[in-house]
Amino acid sequence: MKGKVITIFLTMLVLGCSTVGVSSRQGENLSVNPEVTTKIRAFDRAFFNEFDVYSAGVREEPTALLFDLKKDEYHLPSRFWGSPLSEEEITYAIERLYDQYRDTGGVIPFEPRALNIINYKGEVVGYTYTGLIRILMDRKKDGQLTVFRPATPRPREPKDRKNN
């Protein structure tokens, strides 16, 4: 009897831990990464060199940056992201993202921050740096992942504007 109770307890413990592990990995995808946010805001050149960085939006008004790890076999950006940015372009895009956030009539609703991009295997395969609400992606069971370029949002309405 005592052996059956121990077996049942261990089985429940293993199942509970594996369920928590799977659900916590899924919850990490697109969660804010404060450490990476700090590196991006500090213009950490060594950090930038580990990634191909792509920009969504036009040069003066980027809406998101996609940091795709160079050292892995995954290619994150959909075909609409364009070519990777140079180090100078990365720095300029980060500054412009923050400027748009500070501009009350801008299109960036939240302060730009780094969000984890994690595939179904639980691997961090890159980051997106944005102040937008959502990033659309296609995550495959084999670990492949495609991040779609976000559409340019409409500017926010001024608060003192009256409806006619």
N, CA and C atoms as a LAMMPS dump frame, in Angstrom:
ITEM: TIMESTEP
0
ITEM: NUMBER OF ATOMS
492
ITEM: BOX BOUNDS ff ff ff
-5.0000000000000000e+02 5.0000000000000000e+02
-5.0000000000000000e+02 5.0000000000000000e+02
-5.0000000000000000e+02 5.0000000000000000e+02
ITEM: ATOMS id mol type element x y z
1 1 1 N 0.827 -1.197 0
2 1 2 C 0 0 0
3 1 3 C 0.866 1.253 0
4 2 1 N 1.883 1.24 0.876
5 2 2 C 2.772 2.397 0.981
6 2 3 C 3.507 2.637 -0.345
7 3 1 N 3.87 1.568 -1.046
8 3 2 C 4.55 1.664 -2.342
9 3 3 C 3.671 2.294 -3.405
10 4 1 N 2.358 1.943 -3.377
11 4 2 C 1.419 2.513 -4.349
12 4 3 C 1.241 4.01 -4.114
13 5 1 N 1.149 4.425 -2.871
14 5 2 C 0.99 5.841 -2.534
15 5 3 C 2.214 6.629 -3.003
16 6 1 N 3.392 6.069 -2.757
17 6 2 C 4.628 6.74 -3.18
18 6 3 C 4.678 6.817 -4.707
19 7 1 N 4.304 5.749 -5.395
20 7 2 C 4.292 5.74 -6.856
21 7 3 C 3.324 6.779 -7.403
22 8 1 N 2.129 6.841 -6.836
23 8 2 C 1.14 7.826 -7.279
24 8 3 C 1.654 9.236 -7.022
25 9 1 N 2.226 9.463 -5.842
26 9 2 C 2.762 10.78 -5.509
27 9 3 C 3.862 11.195 -6.482
28 10 1 N 4.804 10.287 -6.771
29 10 2 C 5.903 10.596 -7.689
30 10 3 C 5.389 10.847 -9.107
31 11 1 N 4.411 10.066 -9.531
32 11 2 C 3.821 10.269 -10.855
33 11 3 C 3.181 11.65 -10.958
34 12 1 N 2.431 12.03 -9.942
35 12 2 C 1.785 13.351 -9.945
36 12 3 C 2.834 14.465 -9.918
37 13 1 N 3.898 14.262 -9.156
38 13 2 C 4.959 15.246 -9.069
39 13 3 C 5.636 15.439 -10.424
40 14 1 N 5.958 14.342 -11.107
41 14 2 C 6.601 14.411 -12.424
42 14 3 C 5.676 15.075 -13.432
43 15 1 N 4.405 14.672 -13.464
44 15 2 C 3.45 15.279 -14.391
45 15 3 C 3.251 16.762 -14.1
46 16 1 N 3.186 17.115 -12.843
47 16 2 C 3.022 18.514 -12.464
48 16 3 C 4.218 19.357 -12.882
49 17 1 N 5.409 18.834 -12.662
50 17 2 C 6.629 19.577 -13.038
51 17 3 C 6.737 19.718 -14.544
52 18 1 N 6.402 18.669 -15.302
53 18 2 C 6.509 18.769 -16.756
54 18 3 C 5.47 19.737 -17.306
55 19 1 N 4.287 19.775 -16.735
56 19 2 C 3.259 20.717 -17.171
57 19 3 C 3.68 22.146 -16.871
58 20 1 N 4.229 22.386 -15.692
59 20 2 C 4.693 23.719 -15.343
60 20 3 C 5.812 24.142 -16.272
61 21 1 N 6.735 23.226 -16.61
62 21 2 C 7.84 23.537 -17.506
63 21 3 C 7.361 23.957 -18.876
64 22 1 N 6.417 23.233 -19.444
65 22 2 C 5.887 23.566 -20.76
66 22 3 C 5.147 24.892 -20.714
67 23 1 N 4.273 25.084 -19.736
68 23 2 C 3.488 26.315 -19.707
69 23 3 C 4.353 27.531 -19.414
70 24 1 N 5.408 27.376 -18.61
71 24 2 C 6.251 28.53 -18.314
72 24 3 C 7.078 28.914 -19.526
73 25 1 N 7.522 27.945 -20.33
74 25 2 C 8.256 28.27 -21.551
75 25 3 C 7.357 29.018 -22.516
76 26 1 N 6.128 28.59 -22.668
77 26 2 C 5.208 29.268 -23.572
78 26 3 C 4.945 30.682 -23.086
79 27 1 N 4.887 30.894 -21.779
80 27 2 C 4.636 32.212 -21.231
81 27 3 C 5.791 33.167 -21.435
82 28 1 N 7.006 32.647 -21.639
83 28 2 C 8.162 33.498 -21.827
84 28 3 C 8.206 34.122 -23.216
85 29 1 N 7.585 33.499 -24.199
86 29 2 C 7.609 34.054 -25.544
87 29 3 C 6.962 35.437 -25.546
88 30 1 N 7.676 36.402 -26.062
89 30 2 C 7.265 37.812 -26.127
90 30 3 C 7.11 38.462 -24.753
91 31 1 N 7.747 37.879 -23.743
92 31 2 C 7.762 38.561 -22.449
93 31 3 C 8.926 39.552 -22.439
94 32 1 N 8.812 40.587 -21.633
95 32 2 C 9.828 41.634 -21.57
96 32 3 C 11.115 41.066 -20.965
97 33 1 N 12.246 41.39 -21.591
98 33 2 C 13.545 40.966 -21.104
99 33 3 C 14.311 42.217 -20.672
100 34 1 N 14.322 42.538 -19.366
101 34 2 C 14.966 43.764 -18.889
102 34 3 C 16.467 43.825 -19.166
103 35 1 N 17.15 42.686 -19.088
104 35 2 C 18.595 42.656 -19.32
105 35 3 C 18.921 43.043 -20.768
106 36 1 N 18.196 42.485 -21.719
107 36 2 C 18.424 42.795 -23.124
108 36 3 C 17.977 44.23 -23.426
109 37 1 N 16.896 44.671 -22.809
110 37 2 C 16.45 46.059 -22.98
111 37 3 C 17.566 47.016 -22.581
112 38 1 N 18.218 46.747 -21.468
113 38 2 C 19.322 47.592 -21
114 38 3 C 20.473 47.602 -22
115 39 1 N 20.826 46.444 -22.549
116 39 2 C 21.907 46.372 -23.536
117 39 3 C 21.569 47.168 -24.793
118 40 1 N 20.336 47.07 -25.242
119 40 2 C 19.939 47.795 -26.45
120 40 3 C 19.962 49.293 -26.191
121 41 1 N 19.406 49.726 -25.073
122 41 2 C 19.385 51.163 -24.758
123 41 3 C 20.788 51.727 -24.528
124 42 1 N 21.73 50.886 -24.12
125 42 2 C 23.115 51.315 -23.887
126 42 3 C 23.935 51.253 -25.18
127 43 1 N 23.314 50.873 -26.289
128 43 2 C 23.979 50.758 -27.586
129 43 3 C 25.2 49.84 -27.48
130 44 1 N 24.999 48.677 -26.873
131 44 2 C 26.057 47.698 -26.645
132 44 3 C 26.485 47.075 -27.98
133 45 1 N 27.612 47.535 -28.515
134 45 2 C 28.092 47.094 -29.829
135 45 3 C 28.404 45.594 -29.852
136 46 1 N 28.974 45.073 -28.779
137 46 2 C 29.279 43.639 -28.721
138 46 3 C 27.984 42.823 -28.819
139 47 1 N 26.938 43.295 -28.153
140 47 2 C 25.63 42.627 -28.219
141 47 3 C 25.084 42.691 -29.646
142 48 1 N 25.138 43.869 -30.277
143 48 2 C 24.624 44.031 -31.64
144 48 3 C 25.328 43.088 -32.622
145 49 1 N 26.615 42.847 -32.421
146 49 2 C 27.388 42.009 -33.347
147 49 3 C 26.948 40.55 -33.34
148 50 1 N 26.21 40.132 -32.331
149 50 2 C 25.719 38.757 -32.259
150 50 3 C 24.461 38.533 -33.107
151 51 1 N 23.916 39.611 -33.675
152 51 2 C 22.624 39.546 -34.35
153 51 3 C 22.655 40.182 -35.732
154 52 1 N 21.753 39.702 -36.591
155 52 2 C 21.343 40.455 -37.769
156 52 3 C 20.131 41.227 -37.283
157 53 1 N 20.119 42.545 -37.481
158 53 2 C 19.045 43.391 -36.965
159 53 3 C 18.266 43.962 -38.143
160 54 1 N 16.956 43.82 -38.083
161 54 2 C 16.055 44.274 -39.14
162 54 3 C 15.113 45.33 -38.568
163 55 1 N 14.658 46.232 -39.43
164 55 2 C 13.757 47.295 -38.991
165 55 3 C 12.429 47.217 -39.73
166 56 1 N 11.346 47.454 -38.999
167 56 2 C 10.009 47.569 -39.595
168 56 3 C 9.655 49.045 -39.632
169 57 1 N 8.959 49.452 -40.669
170 57 2 C 8.605 50.858 -40.808
171 57 3 C 9.635 51.571 -41.661
172 58 1 N 9.445 52.853 -41.837
173 58 2 C 10.384 53.642 -42.633
174 58 3 C 11.522 54.126 -41.756
175 59 1 N 12.609 54.593 -42.373
176 59 2 C 13.822 54.97 -41.64
177 59 3 C 13.532 55.979 -40.535
178 60 1 N 12.736 56.993 -40.804
179 60 2 C 12.453 58.035 -39.819
180 60 3 C 11.428 57.611 -38.774
181 61 1 N 10.655 56.597 -39.071
182 61 2 C 9.618 56.138 -38.143
183 61 3 C 9.57 54.622 -38.053
184 62 1 N 10.636 54.007 -37.523
185 62 2 C 10.586 52.551 -37.353
186 62 3 C 9.578 52.186 -36.262
187 63 1 N 8.958 51.038 -36.414
188 63 2 C 7.986 50.599 -35.403
189 63 3 C 8.509 49.436 -34.571
190 64 1 N 9.486 48.711 -35.101
191 64 2 C 10.053 47.573 -34.377
192 64 3 C 11.407 47.22 -34.964
193 65 1 N 12.261 46.672 -34.118
194 65 2 C 13.531 46.106 -34.561
195 65 3 C 13.503 44.619 -34.225
196 66 1 N 14.001 43.805 -35.127
197 66 2 C 14.061 42.363 -34.927
198 66 3 C 15.522 41.961 -34.83
199 67 1 N 15.9 41.356 -33.707
200 67 2 C 17.257 40.881 -33.464
201 67 3 C 17.269 39.369 -33.683
202 68 1 N 17.863 38.93 -34.796
203 68 2 C 17.922 37.526 -35.184
204 68 3 C 19.332 37.001 -34.909
205 69 1 N 19.476 36.038 -33.997
206 69 2 C 20.783 35.479 -33.649
207 69 3 C 21.513 34.965 -34.888
208 70 1 N 22.765 35.349 -35.034
209 70 2 C 23.576 34.88 -36.16
210 70 3 C 24.024 33.439 -35.964
211 71 1 N 24.256 33.023 -34.713
212 71 2 C 24.895 31.734 -34.451
213 71 3 C 23.953 30.523 -34.5
214 72 1 N 22.675 30.718 -34.765
215 72 2 C 21.783 29.563 -34.842
216 72 3 C 21.328 29.326 -36.281
217 73 1 N 20.626 28.213 -36.489
218 73 2 C 20.19 27.842 -37.839
219 73 3 C 18.834 28.441 -38.222
220 74 1 N 18.267 29.236 -37.365
221 74 2 C 16.945 29.8 -37.627
222 74 3 C 17.054 31.175 -38.289
223 75 1 N 16.173 31.428 -39.24
224 75 2 C 16.078 32.734 -39.895
225 75 3 C 14.69 33.274 -39.558
226 76 1 N 14.632 34.286 -38.699
227 76 2 C 13.364 34.758 -38.15
228 76 3 C 12.534 35.673 -39.057
229 77 1 N 13.137 36.637 -39.755
230 77 2 C 12.302 37.623 -40.437
231 77 3 C 11.572 37.067 -41.657
232 78 1 N 10.32 37.496 -41.813
233 78 2 C 9.615 37.203 -43.056
234 78 3 C 10.278 38.043 -44.151
235 79 1 N 9.938 37.792 -45.379
236 79 2 C 10.603 38.459 -46.512
237 79 3 C 10.379 39.967 -46.541
238 80 1 N 9.413 40.481 -45.81
239 80 2 C 9.089 41.905 -45.87
240 80 3 C 9.944 42.785 -44.957
241 81 1 N 10.818 42.188 -44.133
242 81 2 C 11.671 42.976 -43.247
243 81 3 C 12.787 43.676 -44
244 82 1 N 13.2 43.174 -45.133
245 82 2 C 14.28 43.804 -45.885
246 82 3 C 15.642 43.285 -45.45
247 83 1 N 16.668 44.099 -45.688
248 83 2 C 18.055 43.727 -45.388
249 83 3 C 18.425 44.096 -43.957
250 84 1 N 19.433 43.392 -43.4
251 84 2 C 19.906 43.754 -42.061
252 84 3 C 20.479 45.176 -42.042
253 85 1 N 20.363 45.811 -40.885
254 85 2 C 20.852 47.18 -40.702
255 85 3 C 22.343 47.183 -40.362
256 86 1 N 22.989 48.296 -40.68
257 86 2 C 24.368 48.502 -40.234
258 86 3 C 24.328 48.944 -38.775
259 87 1 N 25.483 48.958 -38.117
260 87 2 C 25.542 49.366 -36.718
261 87 3 C 25.042 50.806 -36.543
262 88 1 N 25.4 51.673 -37.468
263 88 2 C 24.949 53.072 -37.413
264 88 3 C 23.431 53.165 -37.569
265 89 1 N 22.876 52.363 -38.465
266 89 2 C 21.426 52.365 -38.675
267 89 3 C 20.692 51.808 -37.451
268 90 1 N 21.28 50.828 -36.779
269 90 2 C 20.666 50.261 -35.567
270 90 3 C 20.552 51.349 -34.501
271 91 1 N 21.637 52.066 -34.28
272 91 2 C 21.658 53.131 -33.278
273 91 3 C 20.614 54.196 -33.596
274 92 1 N 20.552 54.596 -34.855
275 92 2 C 19.586 55.627 -35.264
276 92 3 C 18.149 55.119 -35.06
277 93 1 N 17.877 53.869 -35.416
278 93 2 C 16.523 53.312 -35.277
279 93 3 C 16.103 53.244 -33.804
280 94 1 N 17.031 52.896 -32.926
281 94 2 C 16.713 52.845 -31.492
282 94 3 C 16.335 54.237 -30.993
283 95 1 N 17.1 55.235 -31.386
284 95 2 C 16.813 56.617 -30.987
285 95 3 C 15.458 57.075 -31.523
286 96 1 N 15.17 56.76 -32.78
287 96 2 C 13.894 57.164 -33.385
288 96 3 C 12.707 56.457 -32.729
289 97 1 N 12.866 55.181 -32.375
290 97 2 C 11.784 54.481 -31.669
291 97 3 C 11.444 55.185 -30.369
292 98 1 N 12.461 55.557 -29.628
293 98 2 C 12.223 56.235 -28.353
294 98 3 C 11.624 57.621 -28.574
295 99 1 N 12.096 58.344 -29.593
296 99 2 C 11.531 59.666 -29.913
297 99 3 C 10.041 59.564 -30.235
298 100 1 N 9.678 58.542 -30.975
299 100 2 C 8.264 58.36 -31.323
300 100 3 C 7.421 58.061 -30.095
301 101 1 N 7.975 57.307 -29.166
302 101 2 C 7.246 57.009 -27.936
303 101 3 C 7.007 58.298 -27.139
304 102 1 N 8.028 59.143 -27.049
305 102 2 C 7.905 60.393 -26.291
306 102 3 C 6.957 61.384 -26.963
307 103 1 N 6.829 61.31 -28.272
308 103 2 C 5.933 62.194 -29.013
309 103 3 C 4.494 61.754 -28.744
310 104 1 N 3.721 62.598 -28.092
311 104 2 C 2.363 62.202 -27.688
312 104 3 C 1.437 61.927 -28.869
313 105 1 N 1.759 62.434 -30.046
314 105 2 C 0.932 62.164 -31.222
315 105 3 C 1.467 61.015 -32.04
316 106 1 N 2.484 60.327 -31.532
317 106 2 C 3.138 59.253 -32.268
318 106 3 C 2.344 57.966 -32.292
319 107 1 N 2.966 56.947 -32.884
320 107 2 C 2.287 55.669 -33.07
321 107 3 C 2.77 54.589 -32.103
322 108 1 N 3.769 54.884 -31.285
323 108 2 C 4.319 53.902 -30.362
324 108 3 C 3.658 54.092 -28.994
325 109 1 N 2.733 53.192 -28.609
326 109 2 C 1.975 53.391 -27.366
327 109 3 C 2.745 53.094 -26.081
328 110 1 N 3.751 52.212 -26.131
329 110 2 C 4.5 51.847 -24.934
330 110 3 C 5.972 52.171 -25.117
331 111 1 N 6.658 52.38 -23.99
332 111 2 C 8.093 52.612 -24.066
333 111 3 C 8.745 51.392 -24.721
334 112 1 N 9.621 51.606 -25.708
335 112 2 C 10.259 50.461 -26.363
336 112 3 C 10.985 49.575 -25.353
337 113 1 N 10.852 48.253 -25.562
338 113 2 C 11.459 47.274 -24.683
339 113 3 C 11.744 46.018 -25.486
340 114 1 N 12.699 45.222 -25.007
341 114 2 C 13.065 43.981 -25.686
342 114 3 C 12.124 42.867 -25.251
343 115 1 N 11.61 42.148 -26.221
344 115 2 C 10.727 41.007 -25.965
345 115 3 C 11.41 39.736 -26.46
346 116 1 N 11.372 38.693 -25.643
347 116 2 C 11.952 37.403 -26.026
348 116 3 C 11.177 36.791 -27.18
349 117 1 N 11.909 36.198 -28.113
350 117 2 C 11.296 35.375 -29.148
351 117 3 C 11.796 33.961 -28.892
352 118 1 N 10.868 33.089 -28.519
353 118 2 C 11.2 31.726 -28.129
354 118 3 C 10.419 30.756 -29.011
355 119 1 N 11.125 29.774 -29.562
356 119 2 C 10.447 28.8 -30.412
357 119 3 C 9.787 27.718 -29.551
358 120 1 N 9.102 26.787 -30.2
359 120 2 C 8.399 25.732 -29.464
360 120 3 C 9.335 24.791 -28.726
361 121 1 N 10.607 24.782 -29.098
362 121 2 C 11.585 23.944 -28.395
363 121 3 C 12.068 24.605 -27.113
364 122 1 N 11.632 25.833 -26.859
365 122 2 C 12.032 26.539 -25.651
366 122 3 C 13.332 27.319 -25.803
367 123 1 N 13.834 27.451 -27.021
368 123 2 C 15.086 28.154 -27.279
369 123 3 C 14.82 29.632 -27.546
370 124 1 N 15.624 30.506 -26.956
371 124 2 C 15.562 31.93 -27.294
372 124 3 C 16.266 32.078 -28.631
373 125 1 N 15.557 32.487 -29.655
374 125 2 C 16.126 32.585 -31.004
375 125 3 C 16.29 34.031 -31.452
376 126 1 N 15.874 34.978 -30.62
377 126 2 C 16.038 36.388 -30.948
378 126 3 C 15.193 37.255 -30.04
379 127 1 N 15.137 38.539 -30.418
380 127 2 C 14.385 39.52 -29.645
381 127 3 C 13.744 40.51 -30.612
382 128 1 N 12.669 41.099 -30.177
383 128 2 C 12.134 42.237 -30.894
384 128 3 C 12.156 43.415 -29.931
385 129 1 N 12.519 44.571 -30.444
386 129 2 C 12.582 45.787 -29.632
387 129 3 C 11.518 46.719 -30.185
388 130 1 N 10.479 46.94 -29.4
389 130 2 C 9.345 47.707 -29.889
390 130 3 C 8.519 48.262 -28.736
391 131 1 N 7.664 49.189 -29.047
392 131 2 C 6.69 49.707 -28.103
393 131 3 C 5.277 49.366 -28.555
394 132 1 N 5.175 48.516 -29.57
395 132 2 C 3.861 48.102 -30.068
396 132 3 C 3.234 47.077 -29.132
397 133 1 N 1.949 46.879 -29.307
398 133 2 C 1.196 45.961 -28.46
399 133 3 C 1.401 44.505 -28.863
400 134 1 N 1.53 44.228 -30.174
401 134 2 C 1.632 42.83 -30.582
402 134 3 C 2.617 42.64 -31.733
403 135 1 N 3.157 41.452 -31.773
404 135 2 C 4.039 41.004 -32.842
405 135 3 C 3.48 39.661 -33.303
406 136 1 N 3.217 39.547 -34.587
407 136 2 C 2.664 38.303 -35.118
408 136 3 C 3.79 37.405 -35.607
409 137 1 N 3.648 36.105 -35.352
410 137 2 C 4.658 35.15 -35.786
411 137 3 C 4.009 33.8 -36.037
412 138 1 N 4.728 32.986 -36.769
413 138 2 C 4.31 31.62 -37.06
414 138 3 C 5.35 30.698 -36.434
415 139 1 N 4.97 29.984 -35.378
416 139 2 C 5.876 29.082 -34.659
417 139 3 C 5.571 27.646 -35.066
418 140 1 N 6.597 26.944 -35.552
419 140 2 C 6.45 25.55 -35.99
420 140 3 C 6.961 24.599 -34.912
421 141 1 N 6.435 23.388 -34.901
422 141 2 C 6.824 22.378 -33.908
423 141 3 C 8.3 21.998 -34.023
424 142 1 N 8.891 22.109 -35.228
425 142 2 C 10.292 21.725 -35.412
426 142 3 C 11.27 22.802 -34.94
427 143 1 N 10.758 23.914 -34.413
428 143 2 C 11.612 24.984 -33.907
429 143 3 C 11.727 26.164 -34.846
430 144 1 N 11.365 25.968 -36.113
431 144 2 C 11.407 27.083 -37.055
432 144 3 C 10.362 28.121 -36.653
433 145 1 N 10.652 29.359 -36.951
434 145 2 C 9.78 30.447 -36.528
435 145 3 C 9.905 31.587 -37.532
436 146 1 N 8.81 32.189 -37.904
437 146 2 C 8.824 33.351 -38.786
438 146 3 C 8.157 34.502 -38.053
439 147 1 N 8.846 35.638 -37.992
440 147 2 C 8.294 36.839 -37.373
441 147 3 C 7.85 37.755 -38.501
442 148 1 N 6.6 38.162 -38.466
443 148 2 C 6.061 39.022 -39.507
444 148 3 C 6.293 40.488 -39.162
445 149 1 N 6.557 41.26 -40.171
446 149 2 C 6.784 42.686 -40.007
447 149 3 C 5.474 43.334 -39.573
448 150 1 N 5.498 44.076 -38.47
449 150 2 C 4.245 44.696 -38.022
450 150 3 C 3.806 45.803 -38.98
451 151 1 N 2.511 45.908 -39.145
452 151 2 C 1.958 46.995 -39.953
453 151 3 C 2.178 48.303 -39.213
454 152 1 N 2.333 49.371 -39.955
455 152 2 C 2.51 50.672 -39.329
456 152 3 C 1.181 51.095 -38.717
457 153 1 N 1.148 51.297 -37.397
458 153 2 C -0.106 51.705 -36.754
459 153 3 C -0.458 53.147 -37.098
460 154 1 N -1.716 53.467 -36.935
461 154 2 C -2.166 54.846 -37.165
462 154 3 C -1.77 55.71 -35.991
463 155 1 N -1.483 56.996 -36.243
464 155 2 C -1.158 57.907 -35.129
465 155 3 C -2.319 58 -34.154
466 156 1 N -1.974 58.225 -32.894
467 156 2 C -3.001 58.386 -31.867
468 156 3 C -3.722 59.713 -32.05
469 157 1 N -4.974 59.71 -31.691
470 157 2 C -5.769 60.941 -31.751
471 157 3 C -5.36 61.869 -30.623
472 158 1 N -5.223 63.167 -30.906
473 158 2 C -4.936 64.107 -29.816
474 158 3 C -6.08 64.091 -28.806
475 159 1 N -5.762 64.256 -27.54
476 159 2 C -6.761 64.154 -26.486
477 159 3 C -7.771 65.305 -26.504
478 160 1 N -7.352 66.457 -27.006
479 160 2 C -8.26 67.61 -26.981
480 160 3 C -9.077 67.75 -28.265
481 161 1 N -8.987 66.801 -29.181
482 161 2 C -9.729 66.871 -30.426
483 161 3 C -11.207 66.579 -30.179
484 162 1 N -12.059 67.429 -30.734
485 162 2 C -13.512 67.251 -30.55
486 162 3 C -14.115 66.538 -31.749
487 163 1 N -15.081 65.682 -31.475
488 163 2 C -15.797 64.984 -32.541
489 163 3 C -16.845 65.909 -33.139
490 164 1 N -16.896 65.912 -34.456
491 164 2 C -17.915 66.734 -35.154
492 164 3 C -19.061 65.913 -35.599
